[in-house]
Amino acid sequence: MLNDLNSYLEFMDKCSSCAFCEATCPVFQADLLETHVARSRMLIIREAFIEKSLPVSKRTLEIIDRCLLCSQCKQTCPAGVPVNEIVIAARHQQYKGKRMSLPRRMVLKQIMENRGVSGMMKKAEVLARAAGISPKEIPKLPKQSFSELYPAGTYPPLGKTRFRALYYVGCGTNTLYPDTGEAVMKVLAHNGIEVTIPEGMVCCGIPALAEGDIETARRMMETNLSILAGSGADVILTDCTSCGLTFSEKLMQMIPEDDPLYEKAVEVSSNITEVTDYLQQIGLEAPPQKLELKYTYHVPCHGNWRSSLNDAPRELLSGIEGTELVEMEKPGACCGAGGAFFVDFKELSQKIRDPKLQDIRQTGAEAVVTQCPSCRSYLSAGLEEGQWVLHPITLLSMAYGYE
């Protein structure tokens, strides 16, 4: 469990020091420091926090903090050692939810608890900028949030109802990119999906998890479970890979089997599906129109919680006549955003992003599609004018004739 670092000892013992994680850890690739390789970071955590043979120095904490939690190491590890989870557990043990300064914690709490409340996010943006956690890489808030454009309620499809979906709208879509949510609603309506947007949803909890604040993340989960479980919908949809990862995997790492919420957690974690993956599975009922566009696909780090998810946008968009997918050399390489990582370690994150931007440029693509709003923000800030980043569903909605 994420709140018990000792519970990961069995996983730690599986590390054979094969160094496979060197090839995929974006932090190590950027600075080439052995202490920043996943295996070394895990060893330092073990010696400092479990065996107590290493002092918890400023450098020790820096090594723990300089982790993107991208899970690239876990995906590469032959033994599947979840170093990203071990880092979260270590942060929890060390900081107890107080890794950030008080102003930043207050802003984060406000943003998470008040996701979707009209006016609150605009106020939070002012506070965030004052606290120094919202630099130019974060886009200015649009005039209307998604929840203002689409209030809670049930929205029928354009034709006959094929399926009924519950739509979990994350903080990124709700406040930064309501265009993604609009595209999701229009595309689902075109394809016979009745969509219910529940009242009272809050953040999925992943920002708190990244800080090691398990208690706050748990409170977010409790609220969302009370809303999402028992709905009777065919599926729970999200457009954000990080939200999906939190509900599908992290949720079950916070709620043990003897917890009263366990059954609800199992229901939600098994029913959460990313929207492009879902549409690819059920098939498009309405054929898209021809659309002339050359694009490339940035695979989000948090897209491996379903085996079909990373390829879903490729397969779904391949049916749009006139579009051309030009693959990057390393489509799955991390962009360096990592939630607030790019704020705390600006130079390092830019060093991670630079080869990704170069990879995008060499494709000659006009647009980049990705399901992660954090990746979208950070990549957009680094691209030249005339190149743009959008959600795959937005591209599909364009092929249905929407702007």
C-alpha positions as CSV (number, residue, x, y, z in Angstrom):
1,M,0.0,0.0,0.0
2,L,1.2,3.5,-0.8
3,N,1.0,4.6,2.9
4,D,3.3,1.8,4.0
5,L,6.8,1.9,2.5
6,N,7.8,-1.4,4.2
7,S,5.1,-3.2,2.2
8,Y,7.3,-2.7,-0.9
9,L,10.3,-4.6,0.5
10,E,9.4,-7.7,-1.5
11,F,9.5,-5.7,-4.7
12,M,12.8,-4.1,-3.7
13,D,14.3,-7.5,-3.3
14,K,13.4,-8.3,-6.9
15,C,15.8,-5.7,-8.3
16,S,18.7,-7.4,-10.0
17,S,20.6,-4.2,-10.8
18,C,20.2,-5.0,-14.5
19,A,20.3,-1.3,-15.4
20,F,17.5,-1.6,-17.9
21,C,16.0,1.5,-16.2
22,E,18.9,3.6,-17.4
23,A,17.6,3.4,-20.9
24,T,14.2,4.8,-20.1
25,C,14.5,7.0,-17.0
26,P,14.1,10.6,-18.4
27,V,15.9,12.2,-15.5
28,F,19.0,9.9,-15.8
29,Q,19.0,10.4,-19.6
30,A,19.1,14.2,-19.0
31,D,21.8,14.4,-16.3
32,L,23.5,11.0,-16.4
33,L,23.9,10.9,-12.6
34,E,23.9,7.3,-11.3
35,T,22.0,8.4,-8.2
36,H,19.1,9.4,-10.4
37,V,18.7,6.0,-12.0
38,A,15.5,4.2,-10.6
39,R,17.5,1.3,-9.1
40,S,19.8,3.8,-7.2
41,R,16.9,5.9,-6.1
42,M,15.2,2.9,-4.7
43,L,18.3,1.7,-2.9
44,I,18.8,5.1,-1.3
45,I,15.2,5.1,-0.1
46,R,15.6,1.6,1.4
47,E,18.8,2.5,3.2
48,A,17.6,5.9,4.4
49,F,14.0,5.2,5.4
50,I,13.8,1.4,6.1
51,E,17.2,0.2,7.2
52,K,18.2,3.6,8.6
53,S,21.9,3.1,7.5
54,L,22.0,6.3,5.5
55,P,21.2,9.8,6.9
56,V,18.2,11.6,5.5
57,S,20.2,14.5,4.2
58,K,19.3,17.4,1.9
59,R,20.8,15.4,-1.0
60,T,18.8,12.3,-0.1
61,L,15.6,14.3,-0.3
62,E,16.6,15.9,-3.5
63,I,17.2,12.5,-5.1
64,I,13.7,11.5,-4.0
65,D,12.1,14.7,-5.3
66,R,13.9,14.6,-8.7
67,C,11.6,11.8,-9.8
68,L,8.9,12.5,-12.4
69,L,6.8,9.5,-11.3
70,C,6.5,8.7,-15.0
71,S,6.6,4.9,-14.4
72,Q,8.9,4.4,-17.4
73,C,11.2,2.4,-15.2
74,K,8.4,0.1,-14.1
75,Q,7.4,-0.5,-17.7
76,T,11.1,-1.4,-18.6
77,C,11.9,-3.4,-15.5
78,P,11.9,-7.2,-16.2
79,A,10.7,-7.8,-12.6
80,G,8.1,-5.0,-12.8
81,V,9.5,-3.2,-9.7
82,P,7.2,-0.2,-9.1
83,V,9.8,2.4,-8.3
84,N,7.3,5.2,-8.9
85,E,5.1,3.8,-6.1
86,I,8.1,3.4,-3.8
87,V,8.9,7.0,-4.3
88,I,5.4,8.1,-3.4
89,A,5.5,5.9,-0.3
90,A,8.9,7.5,0.7
91,R,7.5,11.0,0.2
92,H,4.5,10.1,2.3
93,Q,6.7,8.8,5.1
94,Q,9.1,11.8,5.0
95,Y,6.7,14.7,4.3
96,K,3.3,13.5,5.6
97,G,1.6,15.7,3.0
98,K,3.8,18.7,3.7
99,R,6.4,18.5,0.9
100,M,5.3,21.9,-0.5
101,S,5.2,25.2,1.2
102,L,2.0,26.2,3.0
103,P,0.8,28.6,0.3
104,R,1.3,26.0,-2.4
105,R,-0.5,23.3,-0.3
106,M,-3.4,25.7,0.2
107,V,-3.7,26.4,-3.5
108,L,-3.5,22.7,-4.4
109,K,-6.1,21.9,-1.8
110,Q,-8.4,24.6,-3.1
111,I,-7.9,23.4,-6.7
112,M,-8.5,19.8,-5.9
113,E,-11.5,20.1,-3.7
114,N,-13.3,22.8,-5.8
115,R,-12.8,21.3,-9.2
116,G,-15.6,22.5,-11.4
117,V,-17.0,25.1,-9.0
118,S,-17.8,28.2,-11.1
119,G,-15.5,31.1,-10.3
120,M,-13.3,29.2,-7.8
121,M,-10.8,28.0,-10.3
122,K,-10.3,31.6,-11.5
123,K,-9.6,32.7,-8.0
124,A,-7.2,29.7,-7.5
125,E,-5.3,30.7,-10.6
126,V,-4.6,34.1,-9.1
127,L,-3.4,32.5,-5.9
128,A,-1.3,30.0,-7.8
129,R,0.5,32.6,-9.8
130,A,1.2,34.6,-6.6
131,A,2.6,31.4,-5.1
132,G,4.9,31.0,-8.1
133,I,3.5,27.6,-9.2
134,S,1.8,28.7,-12.5
135,P,4.5,29.9,-14.9
136,K,4.0,30.7,-18.6
137,E,3.9,27.0,-19.5
138,I,0.4,26.8,-17.9
139,P,-2.1,28.4,-20.3
140,K,-4.4,31.1,-19.1
141,L,-7.9,29.9,-18.1
142,P,-10.6,30.1,-20.8
143,K,-13.6,32.3,-20.2
144,Q,-15.8,29.3,-19.4
145,S,-14.9,26.0,-17.7
146,F,-16.3,22.8,-19.1
147,S,-18.7,22.5,-16.1
148,E,-20.1,25.9,-17.1
149,L,-20.5,24.8,-20.7
150,Y,-22.0,21.4,-19.8
151,P,-23.6,21.5,-16.4
152,A,-24.2,18.2,-14.5
153,G,-26.9,16.2,-16.1
154,T,-27.7,13.6,-18.8
155,Y,-27.1,14.4,-22.5
156,P,-28.8,12.1,-25.1
157,P,-27.1,11.1,-28.3
158,L,-28.1,12.4,-31.7
159,G,-29.8,9.2,-32.7
160,K,-30.6,5.8,-31.1
161,T,-28.9,5.1,-27.7
162,R,-26.3,2.4,-28.1
163,F,-24.6,2.7,-24.7
164,R,-24.8,4.8,-21.5
165,A,-21.6,6.4,-20.1
166,L,-20.6,8.3,-17.0
167,Y,-18.1,11.0,-17.9
168,Y,-15.5,11.8,-15.3
169,V,-14.1,15.2,-16.2
170,G,-10.7,15.9,-14.8
171,C,-9.3,19.2,-13.6
172,G,-7.2,19.7,-16.8
173,T,-10.2,19.4,-19.1
174,N,-12.6,21.2,-16.8
175,T,-10.4,24.3,-16.3
176,L,-7.6,24.5,-18.9
177,Y,-9.0,22.6,-21.9
178,P,-12.8,22.6,-22.0
179,D,-12.4,22.2,-25.8
180,T,-11.4,18.6,-25.1
181,G,-14.6,18.0,-23.1
182,E,-16.7,19.6,-25.8
183,A,-15.2,17.4,-28.4
184,V,-15.8,14.3,-26.2
185,M,-19.5,15.2,-25.8
186,K,-20.0,15.8,-29.5
187,V,-18.2,12.7,-30.7
188,L,-20.0,10.5,-28.2
189,A,-23.4,12.0,-29.2
190,H,-22.5,11.2,-32.9
191,N,-21.9,7.6,-32.0
192,G,-25.0,6.8,-30.0
193,I,-23.6,7.3,-26.5
194,E,-25.8,8.8,-23.8
195,V,-23.6,10.7,-21.4
196,T,-24.2,11.5,-17.8
197,I,-22.0,14.2,-16.1
198,P,-22.3,13.6,-12.4
199,E,-22.7,16.4,-9.8
200,G,-20.0,17.0,-7.2
201,M,-17.0,15.4,-8.8
202,V,-13.6,16.4,-7.4
203,C,-10.0,15.9,-8.5
204,C,-8.9,12.3,-9.0
205,G,-6.2,12.9,-6.4
206,I,-3.0,12.4,-8.5
207,P,-1.5,15.8,-7.6
208,A,-1.7,14.9,-3.9
209,L,-0.3,11.5,-4.5
210,A,2.7,13.0,-6.2
211,E,3.4,15.0,-3.1
212,G,3.0,11.9,-0.9
213,D,-0.2,13.3,0.6
214,I,-2.1,10.0,0.8
215,E,-4.7,11.4,3.2
216,T,-5.8,14.1,0.8
217,A,-5.8,11.7,-2.2
218,R,-7.9,9.3,-0.1
219,R,-10.5,12.0,0.6
220,M,-10.7,12.8,-3.1
221,M,-11.3,9.1,-3.8
222,E,-14.0,8.8,-1.2
223,T,-15.9,11.7,-2.7
224,N,-15.6,10.4,-6.3
225,L,-16.4,6.8,-5.3
226,S,-19.7,7.9,-3.7
227,I,-20.6,9.5,-7.0
228,L,-19.2,7.1,-9.6
229,A,-20.0,3.7,-8.0
230,G,-23.4,2.1,-8.5
231,S,-24.5,4.4,-11.4
232,G,-25.6,1.6,-13.6
233,A,-23.8,3.0,-16.6
234,D,-22.1,0.7,-19.1
235,V,-18.8,2.5,-18.7
236,I,-17.0,5.3,-16.8
237,L,-15.1,7.4,-19.3
238,T,-12.2,9.8,-18.9
239,D,-10.3,11.7,-21.5
240,C,-7.1,12.0,-19.3
241,T,-4.6,9.1,-19.0
242,S,-3.4,10.3,-15.6
243,C,-7.0,10.4,-14.2
244,G,-7.5,6.9,-15.6
245,L,-4.3,5.6,-14.1
246,T,-5.4,7.0,-10.7
247,F,-8.8,5.3,-10.8
248,S,-7.6,2.0,-12.3
249,E,-4.4,1.4,-10.3
250,K,-3.7,4.0,-7.6
251,L,-7.2,3.7,-6.1
252,M,-6.6,0.0,-5.3
253,Q,-3.2,0.8,-3.8
254,M,-4.9,3.1,-1.2
255,I,-8.0,1.0,-0.3
256,P,-7.3,-2.5,1.2
257,E,-9.6,-5.5,0.9
258,D,-11.0,-5.0,4.5
259,D,-11.9,-1.4,3.7
260,P,-15.7,-0.6,3.6
261,L,-15.0,1.2,0.3
262,Y,-13.3,-1.8,-1.3
263,E,-16.3,-3.0,-3.4
264,K,-16.9,0.4,-4.8
265,A,-13.2,0.8,-5.6
266,V,-13.2,-2.5,-7.5
267,E,-16.3,-1.4,-9.4
268,V,-14.8,2.0,-10.4
269,S,-11.3,0.7,-11.2
270,S,-12.6,-2.0,-13.4
271,N,-15.0,0.2,-15.3
272,I,-12.9,3.3,-16.0
273,T,-11.9,3.6,-19.6
274,E,-10.1,6.2,-21.7
275,V,-12.4,7.6,-24.3
276,T,-10.3,6.9,-27.4
277,D,-9.8,3.3,-26.2
278,Y,-13.5,2.9,-25.6
279,L,-14.5,4.2,-29.1
280,Q,-11.9,2.0,-30.7
281,Q,-13.4,-1.0,-28.9
282,I,-17.1,-0.4,-29.7
283,G,-16.4,1.1,-33.2
284,L,-17.6,4.3,-34.7
285,E,-21.2,4.4,-35.7
286,A,-20.9,7.7,-37.6
287,P,-18.2,7.7,-40.3
288,P,-15.9,10.8,-40.1
289,Q,-15.5,13.1,-43.1
290,K,-12.3,13.7,-45.0
291,L,-9.8,15.9,-43.2
292,E,-6.5,17.1,-44.5
293,L,-4.0,17.1,-41.6
294,K,-0.5,15.7,-40.9
295,Y,-0.1,14.9,-37.3
296,T,2.1,13.0,-34.9
297,Y,1.2,11.2,-31.6
298,H,2.9,11.8,-28.2
299,V,2.3,8.7,-26.0
300,P,1.7,9.9,-22.4
301,C,3.8,8.2,-19.7
302,H,0.6,7.3,-17.8
303,G,-1.0,5.5,-20.7
304,N,0.0,1.9,-19.8
305,W,-2.8,1.0,-17.4
306,R,-4.6,-0.8,-20.3
307,S,-2.8,-2.8,-22.9
308,S,-4.8,-1.3,-25.8
309,L,-4.7,2.3,-24.7
310,N,-1.5,3.6,-26.3
311,D,-2.4,2.3,-29.7
312,A,-6.1,3.3,-29.5
313,P,-5.6,6.9,-30.9
314,R,-3.6,5.6,-33.8
315,E,-6.2,3.0,-34.7
316,L,-9.2,5.3,-34.1
317,L,-7.8,8.2,-36.2
318,S,-6.6,6.0,-39.0
319,G,-10.2,5.9,-40.3
320,I,-10.2,9.6,-41.1
321,E,-9.5,9.9,-44.8
322,G,-6.9,12.6,-45.6
323,T,-5.1,12.6,-42.3
324,E,-1.5,11.3,-42.1
325,L,0.2,10.0,-39.0
326,V,3.9,10.6,-39.0
327,E,5.5,8.7,-36.1
328,M,8.2,10.3,-33.9
329,E,11.4,8.3,-33.4
330,K,10.5,8.0,-29.7
331,P,6.8,8.6,-29.4
332,G,6.7,7.3,-25.8
333,A,9.6,9.5,-24.5
334,C,8.6,11.7,-21.6
335,C,8.0,15.4,-22.2
336,G,9.4,16.4,-18.8
337,A,6.2,18.0,-17.4
338,G,5.5,15.6,-14.6
339,G,2.7,17.6,-13.0
340,A,4.6,20.3,-11.0
341,F,8.0,18.8,-11.8
342,F,8.7,21.4,-14.5
343,V,8.1,24.2,-12.0
344,D,10.4,22.7,-9.3
345,F,13.1,21.6,-11.6
346,K,12.8,23.9,-14.6
347,E,16.2,23.5,-16.2
348,L,16.1,19.7,-15.9
349,S,12.5,19.4,-17.2
350,Q,13.5,21.6,-20.2
351,K,16.5,19.4,-20.8
352,I,14.1,16.4,-20.9
353,R,11.7,18.2,-23.2
354,D,14.2,19.5,-25.8
355,P,14.8,16.1,-27.5
356,K,11.0,15.5,-27.6
357,L,10.5,18.9,-29.3
358,Q,13.2,18.0,-31.8
359,D,11.6,14.7,-32.4
360,I,8.3,16.4,-33.1
361,R,9.9,18.9,-35.5
362,Q,11.6,16.3,-37.6
363,T,8.2,14.7,-38.4
364,G,7.0,17.8,-40.2
365,A,3.6,17.4,-38.5
366,E,1.2,20.3,-38.2
367,A,-0.3,19.0,-35.0
368,V,0.5,16.7,-32.0
369,V,-2.2,14.6,-30.5
370,T,-2.0,13.4,-26.9
371,Q,-4.4,12.5,-24.1
372,C,-2.6,14.2,-21.3
373,P,-3.4,17.9,-20.5
374,S,-0.1,18.3,-18.7
375,C,1.8,17.1,-21.7
376,R,-0.3,19.3,-23.9
377,S,0.5,22.4,-21.9
378,Y,4.2,21.8,-21.7
379,L,4.7,20.7,-25.3
380,S,2.7,23.7,-26.6
381,A,4.9,26.1,-24.7
382,G,8.0,24.7,-26.5
383,L,6.7,24.4,-30.1
384,E,6.9,27.0,-32.7
385,E,4.0,29.1,-33.9
386,G,1.9,27.2,-36.3
387,Q,2.3,23.9,-34.5
388,W,-0.4,22.9,-32.1
389,V,-1.3,20.2,-29.6
390,L,-4.7,18.7,-29.1
391,H,-6.6,15.7,-27.8
392,P,-7.1,12.8,-30.3
393,I,-10.9,13.2,-29.8
394,T,-10.7,16.9,-30.8
395,L,-9.2,15.8,-34.1
396,L,-12.0,13.3,-34.6
397,S,-14.6,16.0,-33.8
398,M,-13.0,18.1,-36.5
399,A,-13.6,15.2,-38.9
400,Y,-17.3,15.4,-37.8
401,G,-17.4,19.0,-39.0
402,Y,-16.9,20.8,-35.6
403,E,-14.4,23.6,-35.2
